[in-house]
Amino acid sequence: MNEEPPAIQPTTGDMTTSASRQLTVNEAADAIGVDSFTMLSFIQRGRVNPTRSPSGEATGPESEVTKLTVRGR
């Protein structure tokens, strides 16, 4: 009953897997065929949960961005 949660594996420099790849606002907008202002609107409405890159730029997981295309934006 007292199972330990799985250990979080440290990330490596290889960010090629879709689950861990982070897209900038412009990259995400291009990926789903919308304007960058539309992507920022999606972020403000909570449709994409952004994180900040080390340089301070808003990024989002590719997996979340692709969900926008599946549910028809």
mmCIF file as gemmi writes it, N, C-alpha and C atoms, coordinates in Angstrom:
data_model
loop_
_atom_site.group_PDB
_atom_site.id
_atom_site.type_symbol
_atom_site.label_atom_id
_atom_site.label_alt_id
_atom_site.label_comp_id
_atom_site.label_asym_id
_atom_site.label_entity_id
_atom_site.label_seq_id
_atom_site.pdbx_PDB_ins_code
_atom_site.Cartn_x
_atom_site.Cartn_y
_atom_site.Cartn_z
_atom_site.occupancy
_atom_site.B_iso_or_equiv
_atom_site.pdbx_formal_charge
_atom_site.auth_seq_id
_atom_site.auth_asym_id
_atom_site.pdbx_PDB_model_num
ATOM 1 N N . MET Axp A 1 ? 0.803 -1.194 0 1 0 ? 1 A 1
ATOM 2 C CA . MET Axp A 1 ? 0 0 0 1 0 ? 1 A 1
ATOM 3 C C . MET Axp A 1 ? 0.853 1.269 0 1 0 ? 1 A 1
ATOM 4 N N . ASN Axp A 2 ? 1.997 1.257 0.672 1 0 ? 2 A 1
ATOM 5 C CA . ASN Axp A 2 ? 2.872 2.419 0.725 1 0 ? 2 A 1
ATOM 6 C C . ASN Axp A 2 ? 3.888 2.372 -0.394 1 0 ? 2 A 1
ATOM 7 N N . GLU Axp A 3 ? 3.414 2.514 -1.607 1 0 ? 3 A 1
ATOM 8 C CA . GLU Axp A 3 ? 4.327 2.512 -2.75 1 0 ? 3 A 1
ATOM 9 C C . GLU Axp A 3 ? 4.924 3.898 -2.926 1 0 ? 3 A 1
ATOM 10 N N . GLU Axp A 4 ? 6.203 3.915 -3.243 1 0 ? 4 A 1
ATOM 11 C CA . GLU Axp A 4 ? 6.857 5.183 -3.51 1 0 ? 4 A 1
ATOM 12 C C . GLU Axp A 4 ? 6.518 5.63 -4.917 1 0 ? 4 A 1
ATOM 13 N N . PRO Axp A 5 ? 6.369 6.943 -5.12 1 0 ? 5 A 1
ATOM 14 C CA . PRO Axp A 5 ? 6.113 7.413 -6.482 1 0 ? 5 A 1
ATOM 15 C C . PRO Axp A 5 ? 7.345 7.156 -7.346 1 0 ? 5 A 1
ATOM 16 N N . PRO Axp A 6 ? 7.152 6.981 -8.637 1 0 ? 6 A 1
ATOM 17 C CA . PRO Axp A 6 ? 8.302 6.736 -9.501 1 0 ? 6 A 1
ATOM 18 C C . PRO Axp A 6 ? 9.271 7.914 -9.469 1 0 ? 6 A 1
ATOM 19 N N . ALA Axp A 7 ? 10.533 7.597 -9.515 1 0 ? 7 A 1
ATOM 20 C CA . ALA Axp A 7 ? 11.563 8.638 -9.494 1 0 ? 7 A 1
ATOM 21 C C . ALA Axp A 7 ? 11.52 9.416 -10.798 1 0 ? 7 A 1
ATOM 22 N N . ILE Axp A 8 ? 11.682 10.709 -10.694 1 0 ? 8 A 1
ATOM 23 C CA . ILE Axp A 8 ? 11.718 11.55 -11.885 1 0 ? 8 A 1
ATOM 24 C C . ILE Axp A 8 ? 13.113 11.441 -12.484 1 0 ? 8 A 1
ATOM 25 N N . GLN Axp A 9 ? 13.143 11.097 -13.754 1 0 ? 9 A 1
ATOM 26 C CA . GLN Axp A 9 ? 14.412 10.948 -14.44 1 0 ? 9 A 1
ATOM 27 C C . GLN Axp A 9 ? 14.935 12.318 -14.847 1 0 ? 9 A 1
ATOM 28 N N . PRO Axp A 10 ? 16.203 12.588 -14.624 1 0 ? 10 A 1
ATOM 29 C CA . PRO Axp A 10 ? 16.76 13.873 -15.049 1 0 ? 10 A 1
ATOM 30 C C . PRO Axp A 10 ? 16.753 13.972 -16.565 1 0 ? 10 A 1
ATOM 31 N N . THR Axp A 11 ? 16.489 15.17 -17.057 1 0 ? 11 A 1
ATOM 32 C CA . THR Axp A 11 ? 16.497 15.356 -18.498 1 0 ? 11 A 1
ATOM 33 C C . THR Axp A 11 ? 17.921 15.506 -18.992 1 0 ? 11 A 1
ATOM 34 N N . THR Axp A 12 ? 18.112 15.072 -20.198 1 0 ? 12 A 1
ATOM 35 C CA . THR Axp A 12 ? 19.418 15.224 -20.829 1 0 ? 12 A 1
ATOM 36 C C . THR Axp A 12 ? 19.345 16.373 -21.808 1 0 ? 12 A 1
ATOM 37 N N . GLY Axp A 13 ? 20.409 16.667 -22.463 1 0 ? 13 A 1
ATOM 38 C CA . GLY Axp A 13 ? 20.44 17.733 -23.447 1 0 ? 13 A 1
ATOM 39 C C . GLY Axp A 13 ? 19.634 17.419 -24.688 1 0 ? 13 A 1
ATOM 40 N N . ASP Axp A 14 ? 19.226 16.17 -24.872 1 0 ? 14 A 1
ATOM 41 C CA . ASP Axp A 14 ? 18.471 15.769 -26.051 1 0 ? 14 A 1
ATOM 42 C C . ASP Axp A 14 ? 16.993 16.035 -25.833 1 0 ? 14 A 1
ATOM 43 N N . MET Axp A 15 ? 16.444 17.022 -26.507 1 0 ? 15 A 1
ATOM 44 C CA . MET Axp A 15 ? 15.042 17.381 -26.345 1 0 ? 15 A 1
ATOM 45 C C . MET Axp A 15 ? 14.23 16.987 -27.577 1 0 ? 15 A 1
ATOM 46 N N . THR Axp A 16 ? 14.542 15.851 -28.183 1 0 ? 16 A 1
ATOM 47 C CA . THR Axp A 16 ? 13.891 15.473 -29.425 1 0 ? 16 A 1
ATOM 48 C C . THR Axp A 16 ? 12.599 14.713 -29.221 1 0 ? 16 A 1
ATOM 49 N N . THR Axp A 17 ? 12.333 14.191 -28.031 1 0 ? 17 A 1
ATOM 50 C CA . THR Axp A 17 ? 11.097 13.463 -27.825 1 0 ? 17 A 1
ATOM 51 C C . THR Axp A 17 ? 9.947 14.448 -27.726 1 0 ? 17 A 1
ATOM 52 N N . SER Axp A 18 ? 8.802 14.082 -28.308 1 0 ? 18 A 1
ATOM 53 C CA . SER Axp A 18 ? 7.684 15.012 -28.354 1 0 ? 18 A 1
ATOM 54 C C . SER Axp A 18 ? 7.135 15.309 -26.971 1 0 ? 18 A 1
ATOM 55 N N . ALA Axp A 19 ? 7.27 14.389 -26.039 1 0 ? 19 A 1
ATOM 56 C CA . ALA Axp A 19 ? 6.728 14.605 -24.699 1 0 ? 19 A 1
ATOM 57 C C . ALA Axp A 19 ? 7.502 15.692 -23.959 1 0 ? 19 A 1
ATOM 58 N N . SER Axp A 20 ? 8.773 15.867 -24.256 1 0 ? 20 A 1
ATOM 59 C CA . SER Axp A 20 ? 9.567 16.825 -23.503 1 0 ? 20 A 1
ATOM 60 C C . SER Axp A 20 ? 9.969 18.042 -24.331 1 0 ? 20 A 1
ATOM 61 N N . ARG Axp A 21 ? 9.666 18.056 -25.606 1 0 ? 21 A 1
ATOM 62 C CA . ARG Axp A 21 ? 10.095 19.166 -26.449 1 0 ? 21 A 1
ATOM 63 C C . ARG Axp A 21 ? 9.258 20.406 -26.143 1 0 ? 21 A 1
ATOM 64 N N . GLN Axp A 22 ? 9.922 21.497 -25.916 1 0 ? 22 A 1
ATOM 65 C CA . GLN Axp A 22 ? 9.27 22.768 -25.623 1 0 ? 22 A 1
ATOM 66 C C . GLN Axp A 22 ? 9.279 23.633 -26.877 1 0 ? 22 A 1
ATOM 67 N N . LEU Axp A 23 ? 8.138 24.226 -27.192 1 0 ? 23 A 1
ATOM 68 C CA . LEU Axp A 23 ? 8.016 25.099 -28.348 1 0 ? 23 A 1
ATOM 69 C C . LEU Axp A 23 ? 7.848 26.544 -27.888 1 0 ? 23 A 1
ATOM 70 N N . THR Axp A 24 ? 8.485 27.449 -28.605 1 0 ? 24 A 1
ATOM 71 C CA . THR Axp A 24 ? 8.26 28.868 -28.335 1 0 ? 24 A 1
ATOM 72 C C . THR Axp A 24 ? 6.876 29.233 -28.858 1 0 ? 24 A 1
ATOM 73 N N . VAL Axp A 25 ? 6.418 30.421 -28.528 1 0 ? 25 A 1
ATOM 74 C CA . VAL Axp A 25 ? 5.106 30.877 -28.994 1 0 ? 25 A 1
ATOM 75 C C . VAL Axp A 25 ? 5.055 30.869 -30.52 1 0 ? 25 A 1
ATOM 76 N N . ASN Axp A 26 ? 6.097 31.37 -31.161 1 0 ? 26 A 1
ATOM 77 C CA . ASN Axp A 26 ? 6.122 31.401 -32.631 1 0 ? 26 A 1
ATOM 78 C C . ASN Axp A 26 ? 6.153 29.999 -33.23 1 0 ? 26 A 1
ATOM 79 N N . GLU Axp A 27 ? 6.953 29.101 -32.652 1 0 ? 27 A 1
ATOM 80 C CA . GLU Axp A 27 ? 7.018 27.728 -33.153 1 0 ? 27 A 1
ATOM 81 C C . GLU Axp A 27 ? 5.679 27.022 -32.992 1 0 ? 27 A 1
ATOM 82 N N . ALA Axp A 28 ? 5.037 27.232 -31.857 1 0 ? 28 A 1
ATOM 83 C CA . ALA Axp A 28 ? 3.739 26.61 -31.614 1 0 ? 28 A 1
ATOM 84 C C . ALA Axp A 28 ? 2.688 27.154 -32.577 1 0 ? 28 A 1
ATOM 85 N N . ALA Axp A 29 ? 2.707 28.45 -32.798 1 0 ? 29 A 1
ATOM 86 C CA . ALA Axp A 29 ? 1.757 29.06 -33.729 1 0 ? 29 A 1
ATOM 87 C C . ALA Axp A 29 ? 1.949 28.502 -35.14 1 0 ? 29 A 1
ATOM 88 N N . ASP Axp A 30 ? 3.191 28.407 -35.573 1 0 ? 30 A 1
ATOM 89 C CA . ASP Axp A 30 ? 3.479 27.848 -36.9 1 0 ? 30 A 1
ATOM 90 C C . ASP Axp A 30 ? 3.047 26.392 -36.993 1 0 ? 30 A 1
ATOM 91 N N . ALA Axp A 31 ? 3.235 25.644 -35.911 1 0 ? 31 A 1
ATOM 92 C CA . ALA Axp A 31 ? 2.914 24.214 -35.918 1 0 ? 31 A 1
ATOM 93 C C . ALA Axp A 31 ? 1.427 23.959 -36.121 1 0 ? 31 A 1
ATOM 94 N N . ILE Axp A 32 ? 0.58 24.845 -35.59 1 0 ? 32 A 1
ATOM 95 C CA . ILE Axp A 32 ? -0.861 24.606 -35.73 1 0 ? 32 A 1
ATOM 96 C C . ILE Axp A 32 ? -1.521 25.563 -36.719 1 0 ? 32 A 1
ATOM 97 N N . GLY Axp A 33 ? -0.705 26.413 -37.346 1 0 ? 33 A 1
ATOM 98 C CA . GLY Axp A 33 ? -1.221 27.262 -38.416 1 0 ? 33 A 1
ATOM 99 C C . GLY Axp A 33 ? -2.022 28.465 -37.961 1 0 ? 33 A 1
ATOM 100 N N . VAL Axp A 34 ? -1.609 29.083 -36.862 1 0 ? 34 A 1
ATOM 101 C CA . VAL Axp A 34 ? -2.269 30.305 -36.398 1 0 ? 34 A 1
ATOM 102 C C . VAL Axp A 34 ? -1.231 31.401 -36.219 1 0 ? 34 A 1
ATOM 103 N N . ASP Axp A 35 ? -1.702 32.598 -35.996 1 0 ? 35 A 1
ATOM 104 C CA . ASP Axp A 35 ? -0.854 33.749 -35.742 1 0 ? 35 A 1
ATOM 105 C C . ASP Axp A 35 ? -0.297 33.668 -34.313 1 0 ? 35 A 1
ATOM 106 N N . SER Axp A 36 ? 0.851 34.284 -34.072 1 0 ? 36 A 1
ATOM 107 C CA . SER Axp A 36 ? 1.435 34.245 -32.727 1 0 ? 36 A 1
ATOM 108 C C . SER Axp A 36 ? 0.541 34.943 -31.698 1 0 ? 36 A 1
ATOM 109 N N . PHE Axp A 37 ? -0.226 35.957 -32.118 1 0 ? 37 A 1
ATOM 110 C CA . PHE Axp A 37 ? -1.157 36.615 -31.202 1 0 ? 37 A 1
ATOM 111 C C . PHE Axp A 37 ? -2.284 35.672 -30.8 1 0 ? 37 A 1
ATOM 112 N N . THR Axp A 38 ? -2.709 34.812 -31.712 1 0 ? 38 A 1
ATOM 113 C CA . THR Axp A 38 ? -3.723 33.812 -31.386 1 0 ? 38 A 1
ATOM 114 C C . THR Axp A 38 ? -3.177 32.824 -30.374 1 0 ? 38 A 1
ATOM 115 N N . MET Axp A 39 ? -1.909 32.426 -30.556 1 0 ? 39 A 1
ATOM 116 C CA . MET Axp A 39 ? -1.288 31.506 -29.606 1 0 ? 39 A 1
ATOM 117 C C . MET Axp A 39 ? -1.193 32.152 -28.224 1 0 ? 39 A 1
ATOM 118 N N . LEU Axp A 40 ? -0.848 33.422 -28.17 1 0 ? 40 A 1
ATOM 119 C CA . LEU Axp A 40 ? -0.813 34.126 -26.88 1 0 ? 40 A 1
ATOM 120 C C . LEU Axp A 40 ? -2.207 34.179 -26.256 1 0 ? 40 A 1
ATOM 121 N N . SER Axp A 41 ? -3.219 34.313 -27.082 1 0 ? 41 A 1
ATOM 122 C CA . SER Axp A 41 ? -4.591 34.295 -26.59 1 0 ? 41 A 1
ATOM 123 C C . SER Axp A 41 ? -4.934 32.923 -25.998 1 0 ? 41 A 1
ATOM 124 N N . PHE Axp A 42 ? -4.488 31.851 -26.657 1 0 ? 42 A 1
ATOM 125 C CA . PHE Axp A 42 ? -4.698 30.502 -26.125 1 0 ? 42 A 1
ATOM 126 C C . PHE Axp A 42 ? -4.041 30.356 -24.75 1 0 ? 42 A 1
ATOM 127 N N . ILE Axp A 43 ? -2.87 30.933 -24.597 1 0 ? 43 A 1
ATOM 128 C CA . ILE Axp A 43 ? -2.165 30.879 -23.315 1 0 ? 43 A 1
ATOM 129 C C . ILE Axp A 43 ? -2.953 31.647 -22.259 1 0 ? 43 A 1
ATOM 130 N N . GLN Axp A 44 ? -3.425 32.844 -22.613 1 0 ? 44 A 1
ATOM 131 C CA . GLN Axp A 44 ? -4.18 33.658 -21.656 1 0 ? 44 A 1
ATOM 132 C C . GLN Axp A 44 ? -5.487 32.986 -21.235 1 0 ? 44 A 1
ATOM 133 N N . ARG Axp A 45 ? -6.112 32.247 -22.152 1 0 ? 45 A 1
ATOM 134 C CA . ARG Axp A 45 ? -7.369 31.558 -21.838 1 0 ? 45 A 1
ATOM 135 C C . ARG Axp A 45 ? -7.153 30.21 -21.171 1 0 ? 45 A 1
ATOM 136 N N . GLY Axp A 46 ? -5.885 29.837 -20.96 1 0 ? 46 A 1
ATOM 137 C CA . GLY Axp A 46 ? -5.589 28.6 -20.251 1 0 ? 46 A 1
ATOM 138 C C . GLY Axp A 46 ? -5.629 27.347 -21.107 1 0 ? 46 A 1
ATOM 139 N N . ARG Axp A 47 ? -5.628 27.493 -22.419 1 0 ? 47 A 1
ATOM 140 C CA . ARG Axp A 47 ? -5.642 26.319 -23.294 1 0 ? 47 A 1
ATOM 141 C C . ARG Axp A 47 ? -4.268 25.678 -23.414 1 0 ? 47 A 1
ATOM 142 N N . VAL Axp A 48 ? -3.231 26.453 -23.148 1 0 ? 48 A 1
ATOM 143 C CA . VAL Axp A 48 ? -1.854 25.952 -23.111 1 0 ? 48 A 1
ATOM 144 C C . VAL Axp A 48 ? -1.241 26.452 -21.815 1 0 ? 48 A 1
ATOM 145 N N . ASN Axp A 49 ? -0.581 25.554 -21.1 1 0 ? 49 A 1
ATOM 146 C CA . ASN Axp A 49 ? 0.054 25.915 -19.837 1 0 ? 49 A 1
ATOM 147 C C . ASN Axp A 49 ? 1.535 26.182 -20.112 1 0 ? 49 A 1
ATOM 148 N N . PRO Axp A 50 ? 1.941 27.442 -20.186 1 0 ? 50 A 1
ATOM 149 C CA . PRO Axp A 50 ? 3.321 27.746 -20.546 1 0 ? 50 A 1
ATOM 150 C C . PRO Axp A 50 ? 4.29 27.63 -19.374 1 0 ? 50 A 1
ATOM 151 N N . THR Axp A 51 ? 5.545 27.478 -19.72 1 0 ? 51 A 1
ATOM 152 C CA . THR Axp A 51 ? 6.634 27.559 -18.764 1 0 ? 51 A 1
ATOM 153 C C . THR Axp A 51 ? 7.591 28.62 -19.293 1 0 ? 51 A 1
ATOM 154 N N . ARG Axp A 52 ? 8.584 28.926 -18.527 1 0 ? 52 A 1
ATOM 155 C CA . ARG Axp A 52 ? 9.581 29.903 -18.964 1 0 ? 52 A 1
ATOM 156 C C . ARG Axp A 52 ? 10.898 29.206 -19.241 1 0 ? 52 A 1
ATOM 157 N N . SER Axp A 53 ? 11.502 29.564 -20.362 1 0 ? 53 A 1
ATOM 158 C CA . SER Axp A 53 ? 12.82 29.035 -20.683 1 0 ? 53 A 1
ATOM 159 C C . SER Axp A 53 ? 13.844 29.762 -19.81 1 0 ? 53 A 1
ATOM 160 N N . PRO Axp A 54 ? 15.077 29.275 -19.767 1 0 ? 54 A 1
ATOM 161 C CA . PRO Axp A 54 ? 16.103 29.972 -18.984 1 0 ? 54 A 1
ATOM 162 C C . PRO Axp A 54 ? 16.298 31.439 -19.405 1 0 ? 54 A 1
ATOM 163 N N . SER Axp A 55 ? 15.994 31.738 -20.67 1 0 ? 55 A 1
ATOM 164 C CA . SER Axp A 55 ? 16.132 33.12 -21.134 1 0 ? 55 A 1
ATOM 165 C C . SER Axp A 55 ? 14.897 33.963 -20.835 1 0 ? 55 A 1
ATOM 166 N N . GLY Axp A 56 ? 13.838 33.344 -20.276 1 0 ? 56 A 1
ATOM 167 C CA . GLY Axp A 56 ? 12.635 34.076 -19.914 1 0 ? 56 A 1
ATOM 168 C C . GLY Axp A 56 ? 11.52 34.012 -20.939 1 0 ? 56 A 1
ATOM 169 N N . GLU Axp A 57 ? 11.756 33.333 -22.046 1 0 ? 57 A 1
ATOM 170 C CA . GLU Axp A 57 ? 10.748 33.232 -23.103 1 0 ? 57 A 1
ATOM 171 C C . GLU Axp A 57 ? 9.681 32.204 -22.734 1 0 ? 57 A 1
ATOM 172 N N . ALA Axp A 58 ? 8.423 32.501 -23.039 1 0 ? 58 A 1
ATOM 173 C CA . ALA Axp A 58 ? 7.332 31.563 -22.771 1 0 ? 58 A 1
ATOM 174 C C . ALA Axp A 58 ? 7.422 30.39 -23.738 1 0 ? 58 A 1
ATOM 175 N N . THR Axp A 59 ? 7.354 29.19 -23.204 1 0 ? 59 A 1
ATOM 176 C CA . THR Axp A 59 ? 7.368 27.985 -24.023 1 0 ? 59 A 1
ATOM 177 C C . THR Axp A 59 ? 6.262 27.057 -23.529 1 0 ? 59 A 1
ATOM 178 N N . GLY Axp A 60 ? 5.875 26.142 -24.408 1 0 ? 60 A 1
ATOM 179 C CA . GLY Axp A 60 ? 4.853 25.17 -24.043 1 0 ? 60 A 1
ATOM 180 C C . GLY Axp A 60 ? 5.215 23.81 -24.578 1 0 ? 60 A 1
ATOM 181 N N . PRO Axp A 61 ? 4.798 22.762 -23.901 1 0 ? 61 A 1
ATOM 182 C CA . PRO Axp A 61 ? 5.098 21.416 -24.364 1 0 ? 61 A 1
ATOM 183 C C . PRO Axp A 61 ? 4.421 21.13 -25.701 1 0 ? 61 A 1
ATOM 184 N N . GLU Axp A 62 ? 5.15 20.488 -26.581 1 0 ? 62 A 1
ATOM 185 C CA . GLU Axp A 62 ? 4.622 20.158 -27.896 1 0 ? 62 A 1
ATOM 186 C C . GLU Axp A 62 ? 3.355 19.314 -27.782 1 0 ? 62 A 1
ATOM 187 N N . SER Axp A 63 ? 3.297 18.446 -26.772 1 0 ? 63 A 1
ATOM 188 C CA . SER Axp A 63 ? 2.129 17.59 -26.601 1 0 ? 63 A 1
ATOM 189 C C . SER Axp A 63 ? 0.868 18.415 -26.336 1 0 ? 63 A 1
ATOM 190 N N . GLU Axp A 64 ? 0.973 19.504 -25.571 1 0 ? 64 A 1
ATOM 191 C CA . GLU Axp A 64 ? -0.185 20.364 -25.321 1 0 ? 64 A 1
ATOM 192 C C . GLU Axp A 64 ? -0.602 21.117 -26.571 1 0 ? 64 A 1
ATOM 193 N N . VAL Axp A 65 ? 0.38 21.55 -27.342 1 0 ? 65 A 1
ATOM 194 C CA . VAL Axp A 65 ? 0.085 22.3 -28.558 1 0 ? 65 A 1
ATOM 195 C C . VAL Axp A 65 ? -0.629 21.41 -29.571 1 0 ? 65 A 1
ATOM 196 N N . THR Axp A 66 ? -0.199 20.162 -29.687 1 0 ? 66 A 1
ATOM 197 C CA . THR Axp A 66 ? -0.847 19.275 -30.638 1 0 ? 66 A 1
ATOM 198 C C . THR Axp A 66 ? -2.27 18.941 -30.208 1 0 ? 66 A 1
ATOM 199 N N . LYS Axp A 67 ? -2.567 19.007 -28.92 1 0 ? 67 A 1
ATOM 200 C CA . LYS Axp A 67 ? -3.942 18.776 -28.454 1 0 ? 67 A 1
ATOM 201 C C . LYS Axp A 67 ? -4.881 19.852 -29.006 1 0 ? 67 A 1
ATOM 202 N N . LEU Axp A 68 ? -4.359 21.066 -29.235 1 0 ? 68 A 1
ATOM 203 C CA . LEU Axp A 68 ? -5.191 22.125 -29.793 1 0 ? 68 A 1
ATOM 204 C C . LEU Axp A 68 ? -5.696 21.754 -31.179 1 0 ? 68 A 1
ATOM 205 N N . THR Axp A 69 ? -4.872 21.091 -31.96 1 0 ? 69 A 1
ATOM 206 C CA . THR Axp A 69 ? -5.297 20.704 -33.307 1 0 ? 69 A 1
ATOM 207 C C . THR Axp A 69 ? -6.283 19.544 -33.251 1 0 ? 69 A 1
ATOM 208 N N . VAL Axp A 70 ? -6.133 18.664 -32.271 1 0 ? 70 A 1
ATOM 209 C CA . VAL Axp A 70 ? -7.025 17.521 -32.152 1 0 ? 70 A 1
ATOM 210 C C . VAL Axp A 70 ? -8.431 17.976 -31.746 1 0 ? 70 A 1
ATOM 211 N N . ARG Axp A 71 ? -8.518 18.918 -30.799 1 0 ? 71 A 1
ATOM 212 C CA . ARG Axp A 71 ? -9.851 19.355 -30.376 1 0 ? 71 A 1
ATOM 213 C C . ARG Axp A 71 ? -10.394 20.498 -31.214 1 0 ? 71 A 1
ATOM 214 N N . GLY Axp A 72 ? -9.708 20.822 -32.293 1 0 ? 72 A 1
ATOM 215 C CA . GLY Axp A 72 ? -10.228 21.832 -33.208 1 0 ? 72 A 1
ATOM 216 C C . GLY Axp A 72 ? -10.1 23.242 -32.726 1 0 ? 72 A 1
ATOM 217 N N . ARG Axp A 73 ? -9.079 23.503 -31.939 1 0 ? 73 A 1
ATOM 218 C CA . ARG Axp A 73 ? -8.788 24.826 -31.389 1 0 ? 73 A 1
ATOM 219 C C . ARG Axp A 73 ? -9.957 25.286 -30.604 1 0 ? 73 A 1
